[in-house]
Amino acid sequence: MAPIPADREDGPADILERNARTFPAKAAIVHPDGHDADGSIRYRELTYGELHDQVERLAAGFHRIGITRGTRTILMTAPGPDLFAVVFALIRIGAVPVVVDPGMGVKRMLHCYRAVGAEAFIGLPVAHVVRVLGRGAFRDVRTTVTVGRRWFWGGETLARLRTGPRAENLPRPSADDLQMIAFTTGSTGPAKGVEYTHRMSAPMLRLLQAVHERDSDDVSLITLPAYGILDLLHGSTLVLAPVSPAKVADARPELLTDALTRFRVTSMIASPALLRVLGQHLKEHRTELPDLRFVAAGGAPVPPDVVATVRGALGEKAEFHVTYGATEALPISSVESADVLGWADGTGSADRTGSADTPRSLDAPGSADAPGSVAGTGGTAALSASGAGTCVGRPLPGMAVRIIRVSDGPVERWTPELALPQGEIGEIVLAGDAVSPGYHGDPAANTQYKIPEETADGTTRLWHRTGDLGYLDASGRLWFCGRRAQRVRTTDGDLHTVRCEGVFNAHPEVRRAALVGVGEPGAKKPVVCVETEPGVTDARWRELVPELRALAAGHEVTRGLEEFLRHPAFPVDIRHNAKIGREQLGVWAARRLAARRRPATTARTWALRAVPLAGWAYLLARPVLPDHPVVRALWWADAFLSVGVHAAQIPAALPRGRAAGYRDAATAGLTMLYGATWWRTLPPAEPARDDTPGTKK
């Protein structure tokens, strides 16, 4: 079948309704539903006709209980048919689903809900428990619906609303009405509520069609619910993967393989973490997936070895795309695996030169000296290993991309001098019909991330600042160099995380590297944290460090990087299990380096510390001491010294403790125990330095 055409003004509910009328008996959603007697996963189907009927009945029910056009509605339910039916029903009546990733933690999640001021709440019983306990974050909620069994909190149930009458003559939202508020994960800053309008749906579908070449005959396996909504708009059959969306890296590959083969899945979208697990399983078990013709990876930079492994399991005519996007704009660009690996014909042969397992070094440009000159120099993985960054492909039709000079503050308006020429690294900015117009209830974020441009026809065009650093090469390809907030600002200029890390990721015993900075802004010490491949012993790590230093010295972009720390397992984001938590790694690295500066505890030091320990022992012995005036006077003097004097030293001890890598609580506790005999042995805290930004050439 050909894809269902999407008119500019059509919203998701309109497109779903048209799909239901076109093929009502076709499977819309295939989802896990328990286990059979033999332990295998049992699946159930929901047709497009059944899904649309549920949407219409729920829309009528929501409208009847007060969830109407513009009602901001918190949605907390598990991925499954109920989730998709509720989302489309809310959109059908013009209500506004509010989506927050629960993986960000309860405290931050409640902050998001408090900020959005939602008026309705639809969720599982456990979600309602959170609502009841955190009343302050839900003070504006007036209408509640329970997905499942309702307990003591009242309100309606989804089951009851689903059995009500269908929607009749309910008003439909306009193209400019708010369609959804989806919060960013806040992995590199505060979470922000991204606004989507109904007008954005059709342009977004056209962008995806340009990359995926989807049609309604496709069967798609997804691991993230947002992509499932788009699949249903395409008219595809959606298969929900047997995996927790918050733990995709822990997915059982044999269950994924079973779903892929059982339902003859033709397309798949997943995070790099899941594809690493699946690709390794397919490689070890020599499993082929002849029906799978399209795979897309996104959410974080995709390692070349993952690209090569997955591509090797696909048929000759299949495609594997690495996509680049953001919550505010999806997708932005895409690159096919043949370009990444340097396979001229894209057949995916594992014997091709340029394999990601052994990225070749290039004598041609492509390092930090001239990043814009990398066009047409073979596989982008090889260029990434030379410090060029990660190629994310060419911007899609309808997505305007520019590079502007790096600035941490807001930009009031667009001026011609903001734009940088080809090859220069700056911040990536976007404009287009599929780009979110702003953040909900957050004028400060809109000021920071949106740049208005007065066009020649008198209209205003908004440019969205992604917070990502990159450049455009001579052939128009976009290269990602790292997050603006995570660049390491040294006295010699700025170091870009992804560019530097690509050099070390090329080493066969490095699973992944992460560049962080320790110290004050403008004078940070660059540190490379390394997660090694399994089997690398401590002895081998000591041998590996000189090899990494030699690798750094061989590339301009990494020259001078000498500090390498081995980390057991990098912290990653919840949504994709792939974005490295460099902020947490920076704190960890600072403590590791500070620990090296701690002086060894000598016998003389221990002898001095015996004095405050004896004082504490004297205090604790009070019940057995003789009741004599001298003894009482000595006890009170000891109490004053051990408690009062030691406590008074904590403010002076804290800066030294931080400089030595101790947490404040540990510093306070050790100071109370040992007093000056402990904290005065620590290295003095370095004075703060002025911020001296620069750009490393």
N, C-alpha and C positions, 0 to 999 in steps of 0.2 A: 504493500500500500504506500501511496505517497503521503508525506507529512501533511497534517491538517494545517491549512494556511492560517496565519495569525494577522488579523488586521491591526492597525496601529492603536485603535481605541479599545480593543478587546481586553478584558481582564481575565484572570485565571478561572473564575467561576463560569464565565461565558465559554471559554475554550473547553473546559471540562464538560459542560453541558452539550456542546457540539460533538465532542468525542463520544459521549454516551448515546446520542441519537444516531451516530454513524455506525457504531459497532457495540450495541448494548450487551451482547452475550460474550464479548471478549474479556479475558482475564485482565483486570486492572492491577490487582495487588495479589501476590503470592507470598504468604507469610508463615513462619514457624508456628506450630500450634501443638506443643507437647511432643511426646515420643510414642512410637509404636512398640509392640511387645518385644521386638528384637533390639530395641534401644536406638533405632534410627529416628531421625527427626521427622515428625509428621507436619505436612504443610496443608494449608487451606487456601482457597481462592475466593476473591471478591471481584465480580465482574464490573464493567463500567456502568451498566445499568443499575446494579445494586448499589454501587458507590454513589452515583448521582441521586438515587432515591433517598439514601441516608443523608446526603448533603441537604436536599430540599426539606426533609422532615426536621433535621436539626436546625436549619436556618429559621424555619417557622417557630420551632420551640424556643430558640434563643430570643427571637424577636418578641415572642409572647411574654417572656419573663423579664424583659427589659434590656437585653443586649441588642442594641440597635446600631444604626449608622454612627460611626465615630467612637463607639464605646471601646476604650482600651481594655483588653482582656488578657490577663496572664494565662499562659498555657503551660501546664506542667504534667505531661503524660508520656508514657513510653512510646518508642517508635512502633507503629503498627497501623492497622486499618482505622482505628479510632482517631489517631492523631491526624491522619490525612483528611478524614471526613470532617472533623472539627475545624481544621484550618480552612478548608474550602467553604464550609457553612458560614464561618465568620466573615470570610471575604465576600461571600454571596450577598450578605446583608449590609456590607460596608463597615462592619465592626473591625477593630484593629488588633490582631493577635500580637502579644508581647512575648518574645522568645528570648530566654536567657539560658546560657549553657550552665547546667548545674555543676559542671566540673570545676568552675571557678571558685567554689567554696561557698558555704552558707552565708558568711558575713558579707562577702562582695555581692553575692546574688541578691540578698535582702536590700543592699544599698541600691542596686539597679531598680528593684521593684519600688522602693520608696521614691526614687527620683522620677519614675515615669507616672506615678499617681494613677494606677490602674483602677478601674471601676468594677471590673468583673474578674472572676477567678474560676478557671476550669482545670481540675487536676485529679491525680490519683489520691487515695486516702492518705498516704504518707505525706503528700504535698499539702493537704489540708491541715495536717498536724503541724507542719512548719508554719502555715498561715496563722493558725490559732496561737501558737507560741510566740510568733513574731508579729504581734498585732500592729506595732508601730509602722512596719513596712507596708502594711495593707490597710491603712486607716481609711482609704477612699473606696475600698471594695464594698459594694452593696449587693451584688448578685453572685451566687456561688453554684457551681455544678460539680458533682463528684463523678469521676470516671471509675466505676466500680461500686463497692458497697459503701453507703453513706453511714457515718457513725453519729456522733452527738452534735455535729455543727449545723445541721439543717441544710436548707437549700434543695435544689433539684438534683436528680441523677441523670446521667447521659442515657441510660437504658430507657428511662421513662420518656425523655424527650424524643428519642429515636422512634418510638411507636406512635407519636402524635401525627396530626395531619401534615400534608406537604405544604410548602410555601405557595401562596397564591397572591399574585399581583404585589409582591413586596417590592419596594423601590430598590433600584440597583445603584451602586456607587458611581460617581463620575470618574473620569480619567485622572483628574488631579487630586482625588481624595486619597488620604493616607491608607495604605493597604496593610502594612506590617511594620513593627518595630523590632529589629533584631540586634541584640547587644553584641558588641565585639567581645572577645575573650579577655581583653585587657592584659595580654601577655607582656607588653612593653609600655604600659601606661594604664590610666583609668579606663574602665569599660565604658563604651559610649553606645547610646541607642541610635542605631542607623535607621533612618526613615526610608521606606519604599512606598512609592505611589502606584496606583493601578496603571498609570501610563507607562511604567517601566517594564511591564510584563512582556509585551510583544517584542520590543527591542532586545531584551535579554534572551528571549527564545531565538531570535534571529542570529545573535552572536553565537549561541551554542550550536545552532544548526550549521554555522560556518565552520566550526571546529569538528563537530561530531558527525555531520552528515547523517543525522538521525531520521528515521521514518517510523511509522506506526507499527511496522512488522518487528521492530526490535524487542528483545527481551533483555532487560537491564538489571544487573545486580548492584545494589547500593549498600553502603555502610554508614552513610550520613543522610538523615531525613530530608535536608534541604534539597538535595539532588533528586529525591523521590518525587517531590512536587513538580519539578521540571520534567521528569520522565512521564508523569501522568498528563502533563500538558502536551507532550509530544505524541501522546496516544500509544505509548509503549506499554508492555507488560512489565510491571515492577516486581522484582524478587527481593524481599528483605533478607539480608545476609544474617546467618545465625551468629551474631557477634554483638557485644555491647559497644555502643557508639563511643563510650568513654574509655574503652580498653581495646582499641583496635589492634594494638601491638601484641595483645595476648590472644588473638583469634586462633582458633584451631584450624589449621590449613586443610585438614582432611574434610572438615565439614563444609568449608568454602568450596573445595574441589567437587564435593558431592552435589552441592547446589548448582554449580556452574555446568556440570555434565547432565544432571537430572533434568534441568529445565532448558538445556541447550541455550544458555545465555550468550547473547551476541555482543553485549557491551558492558563495561564495568568502570565505575569511578571509585577511587579509593585513595587513602593517604599513603605516603611512602613507607610508613611503618608497617602497615598491613601488607603492602605489596612485597616488602622484603621477606616477610614470613611466608607468604604464599609462593613467591618466586623460588625460594630455597626448597620448599616442599616439592614443587613441580620438577625442579632440577634433580633432586635426590631420587625421586620416584619415576623419573622419565615419563611424566604425564603430559599428554598433548591435549589441547583444547581446540579442536578444529572449528567449532562454532563461534568462538570468541574472536570477533573481527576488529573490535575497538576497545582499547583500555586508555583511561585518562588518569593521571596522578596529579595531585595538587595539595595545597595547604602548607607546604614547606618545600625547600629545595630537595630534589630527588637525586640521590647518589647515582653516579653512572653505573656502578655495579648492579644496582637494583634495576635500572633501565635494561642493561644487557641480559640479566637473568630472566626477567619477565618476557622480554622480547624474544628470547630464544625458545620460549614455550608456546609462542603463538604461531599461527600458520603464516605462509609466505605473503599472503595478501592482507594480513591484519596490520593494524596501525597501533602504535603506542605513543600517546601524546603526553607531554609534560605541560600542564597549564599553569598560568599565573593569574591570580585574581585577589580580591579582597572582599570583606563583608560589604564594603561600599560599592563595589563594582565587580561583577563576575559574569563571564571571564574577561580578562584584559588581553592576553596573548597566549600563544601556544606554539610548541616546537615538537616535531616528530622525532622519534628515536633514531631514525637514520641520520638526521642532522647531528644529534648528540653523539652518536657512536662513530660517525664517519663512514657509514656504510652507503656507498654511492647509490645502490639500487634498492636499499631499504628492505631486503629480503629477510634480514634478521639472522644471517648465518653466524654462528658462534665463532667461526674461524676467520672472520673478517679482521683486517688490520684496523687499529684504532679501538680495539675492544676496551671496554671500560675497566676490565680487570687489570690491564696494564696500560694506562694512558701514556701515550708517547709524548715526549718533550719536543717542542718545536723551536727551531732556531729563528723562525720568523717572529715578527712582533706579536703582541698579545699579552704582554706583561704590563706592569703598572706604568711603564713609560708612555705607552701609546695604546690605551685600551680600544680606541676607535678603529684601529687598523686590523682587527681580527677577522674581518669579513672574508669569507671564501678561503679559509686556511685549514679546511678539513673539519673533523669532528669537534664539536664544541667542548666535549669532555676533555680532550687533550689541551685545549686552550684554558679551560678551567684549572687544570693541573699546573699551568704556567702563571696563574694569578690573574686571569682575565675576568673572574666572576662566573656567574651561572647564566647561561643563555636561556631566556624564557620565550624566545621566538619573536615573531613579528606581531605588532598590534593588529587586532581583528578589525574588519571593516566596520565603520561606525564608532570606533573607539579612538579618540584623538589622544596622543601621548606626546608630552614635551618633557624636557629636562630643565630644571631651574637651579640656580645657584643655592648652595646649602645655607639654610638659616634656621635657627631654633625658634625664633619668634614669629608672630603672625605677619602676613603680607597683606596690606590693606587693599591693594588693587593691582591688577595686571599692568605691567609696563614692558615694553619691548626688551629692555636690558636684562630682564629676569631670565630669559631663555638662554641656555648654553648651546654652543655649537656641537656638532657631531663629535663623539669621542670623549667629551669632557664629562666627568662624573659629577652628578648633582642629584637633586631629589626628583623622583618620578611624579608627574602630575597628570591627571586625566580629565577628559570632558566627553560627554556623550549622553544619549537618551537613556542608557542603561546605568548611569552613574547616580547614586543617591544624592538628592538635593541638599540634605543636611542631617543634623543630629537632633533628636527630640528633646526639647526643653533644656538645651545646653548651648546657650549663645557663645560661651567661651570657646567651646570646641569648634563651633562654626567659624568663629573668627580665626582660630588657629589653623583649621584644615581646609577652608574654602577661600578661593581667590576670585573675586568678581572681575570680569573683563567686559568693557563696553565695546560691542562689535560695531562694524560699519553701518549696519542697518538700524542702529539705535537700541537693540536689545542687549540684555546682559547674559553673558555666558559664564557659568561657574566652573572653575577648575578645582578638582579635588587633589589635595596633597596626600599622597599615600604614606609618607613617612619612610618610604624605601629609597635607597640610593642606587643609582644605576646610570647607564649611558646607552645611546644608540650608536651602533657601528655603521660602517660605510654602506652596508646592504640593507639598513633599516631594521636590523634585529635589536631587540631590547635585551640588555644584560643587567642582571641583579647583582648588587655588590654588598648588600647588607642593610640593616635598619639604621636610620639616621640616629636614633637614640642610643644605639649600641656601638657606634663608631668609637674607636679608642683614640682619645685626644692626647697626644704626646707633645713634648717640647719641639719635636721635629715635624709636627703636622699630624694629620688624621690617618689612622689605619682603618681599612674597611674589612669587616669581619669575614664575609663570604669570599672575598678575593684572597685573603691570606689563608683561610682554612682550606681552600681548594688545593693549594700546594701540598699541604700535609695529608689531606685525604687521599692523595694519589699513592701514598706509601701503602704497600699491601698489608702491613700489620697494623694500620691505623683504621679503626672502624669509622671514627669521625673526630674532628678537631673543633675546638671553639676558642676564638680569640676574645679575651677580656682584658680590662684595664684595672690596675690597682693603684690607688693614690688619688690625688686631687685632679679635677678637670684641667686640661691644658698641660699637665705634667704627669700623666699616668704612665705607669710601667706596664708595657704589654706582656701578657702571659698567655701561653697557649695551653689550654687544657686538652688532654688527649684521652679518648676512650679507645682502648686497643681491642683487636680481634681476640676471640677466645683462644686460649693456649699460650698467650704471651706471659711468660714467667717474670718474676721480679728481676732475676738475673738478666733476662733478655731485654727488659725495659731499660736497665742501666746501659746496655749496649745500644739500644735504640735511640736514646737521647742525642748522642753525638751524630747519628745519622740524620736526625731531624734538624739539628743545627746546621749540618752541611747542606741539607735540602733548602733551608731558609736562606743560607748565604748564596745559593745559586740563582735566586730570583730577586729582582729589584724590589718587588712589592713586599717581600718578607725579610729582606736584608736587615740584620740587626736584631731579629727575634732570637733570643737565647734561653728564655725561661720556659721550661716545659714541665707540666704537672700531670701525673696520671690520675684519672678519675674513674671510679668503678662503674658508674652508670649515670649519664647526663640527665638532669631534670628536663622534662619535656612538657609541652602543652597537653591539656586534656582532650581537646577536640580532635587533633590529628595524631597525637603521640609522636610528633616529629619535630616541631619547632623547639629549638634548644633554649632552655631558660638561662640565658647568659647572665642575667642579673643575679640569679642565685649562685651561678658558678663564680661570678666576680667576688662575691662575699666569701665563698669557700676558698678561693685562691688567695685572697688577702689574709685569711687566717693561717693558711698553710705557710705563706711567706713570713708572716709575723712570728710563727712558731719557731722558724729557723733562727730568728734573732734573739730568742729568749736565752739568757745566760744559763749555763749549767749550774745546778744546785750543788755547791761545795759543802764540805764538812763544817766549815766556819758558818755558812749560811744556816745550815740545819741547827747548829748550836745556838745561833741568835734566835731562831724561831722557836726554840725550846722554851724561851722565856715567856712569850704570850701564851703558849700551850700550857705552861705551868700555871699561869694566871687563870685560864679557863678551868683548869683542874681544881684550883683553890676555890673558885666560885661554886663549882658543882659539889664540893665537899662540905658546904656550909652545914648540912644537917648533922654531920658527925664531928664538927669542930667544937672545942670547949667554949662554953659561954663566958668569955672573959672580955673586958673592955678593949684590951689591946687587939685581941683576935678580931673583934667586931670592927674596930677602926681599920685594921688592915684589909678586911673583907670589903668594906665599903670603898676604900681607896682602889682596891683591885677592880671592883665593879665599875668605878668611874673610868679607869684606864682602859679596861677591856671592852666596855660597851660604849661609853661616851666618846672617848678619844679615838677609838678605832672607827666609830661611825662618822665622826667629823672628818676623817681622812678620805672617805669614799669619793667626794667630788674631785679631789686631786688625783685619786687613783684611777678613775674612769678613763681619762684620755690615754694614760699609759696602757691600761688594760686593752683598750680598743686597738692601739698600735701594735700590741703583742698578739692580737687575734683572739682575745677572750671576749665572751659575751658580757654585757653589763651586769647581769645577775651573778655570773661567776666571779667577776671582779669584786663586786660588793661582798659576796660571801667570803672570799679569800682574804679581803682586807679586814673584815670583821674578825676573822680567825687569827691572822698573823700580824695585822697592822702594818707599820712601815717596814718591818723585816721582810715583807713580801713585795709590796708594790714598788718600793724604791729600788728593787733589783731589776725591774723591767726597764727596757729602753725608753728614753723620753719620746713623747709624741712629737711628730714633725709639725711645724707651724703650717697653717693653710697657705696655699699659693694662689696667685691670681690666675684667672682663666685666660689662656693665651691660645685661642683657636688658630688652626692653620689647615692647609690641605696638602697632604703628601703627594708629591708628583711622581 
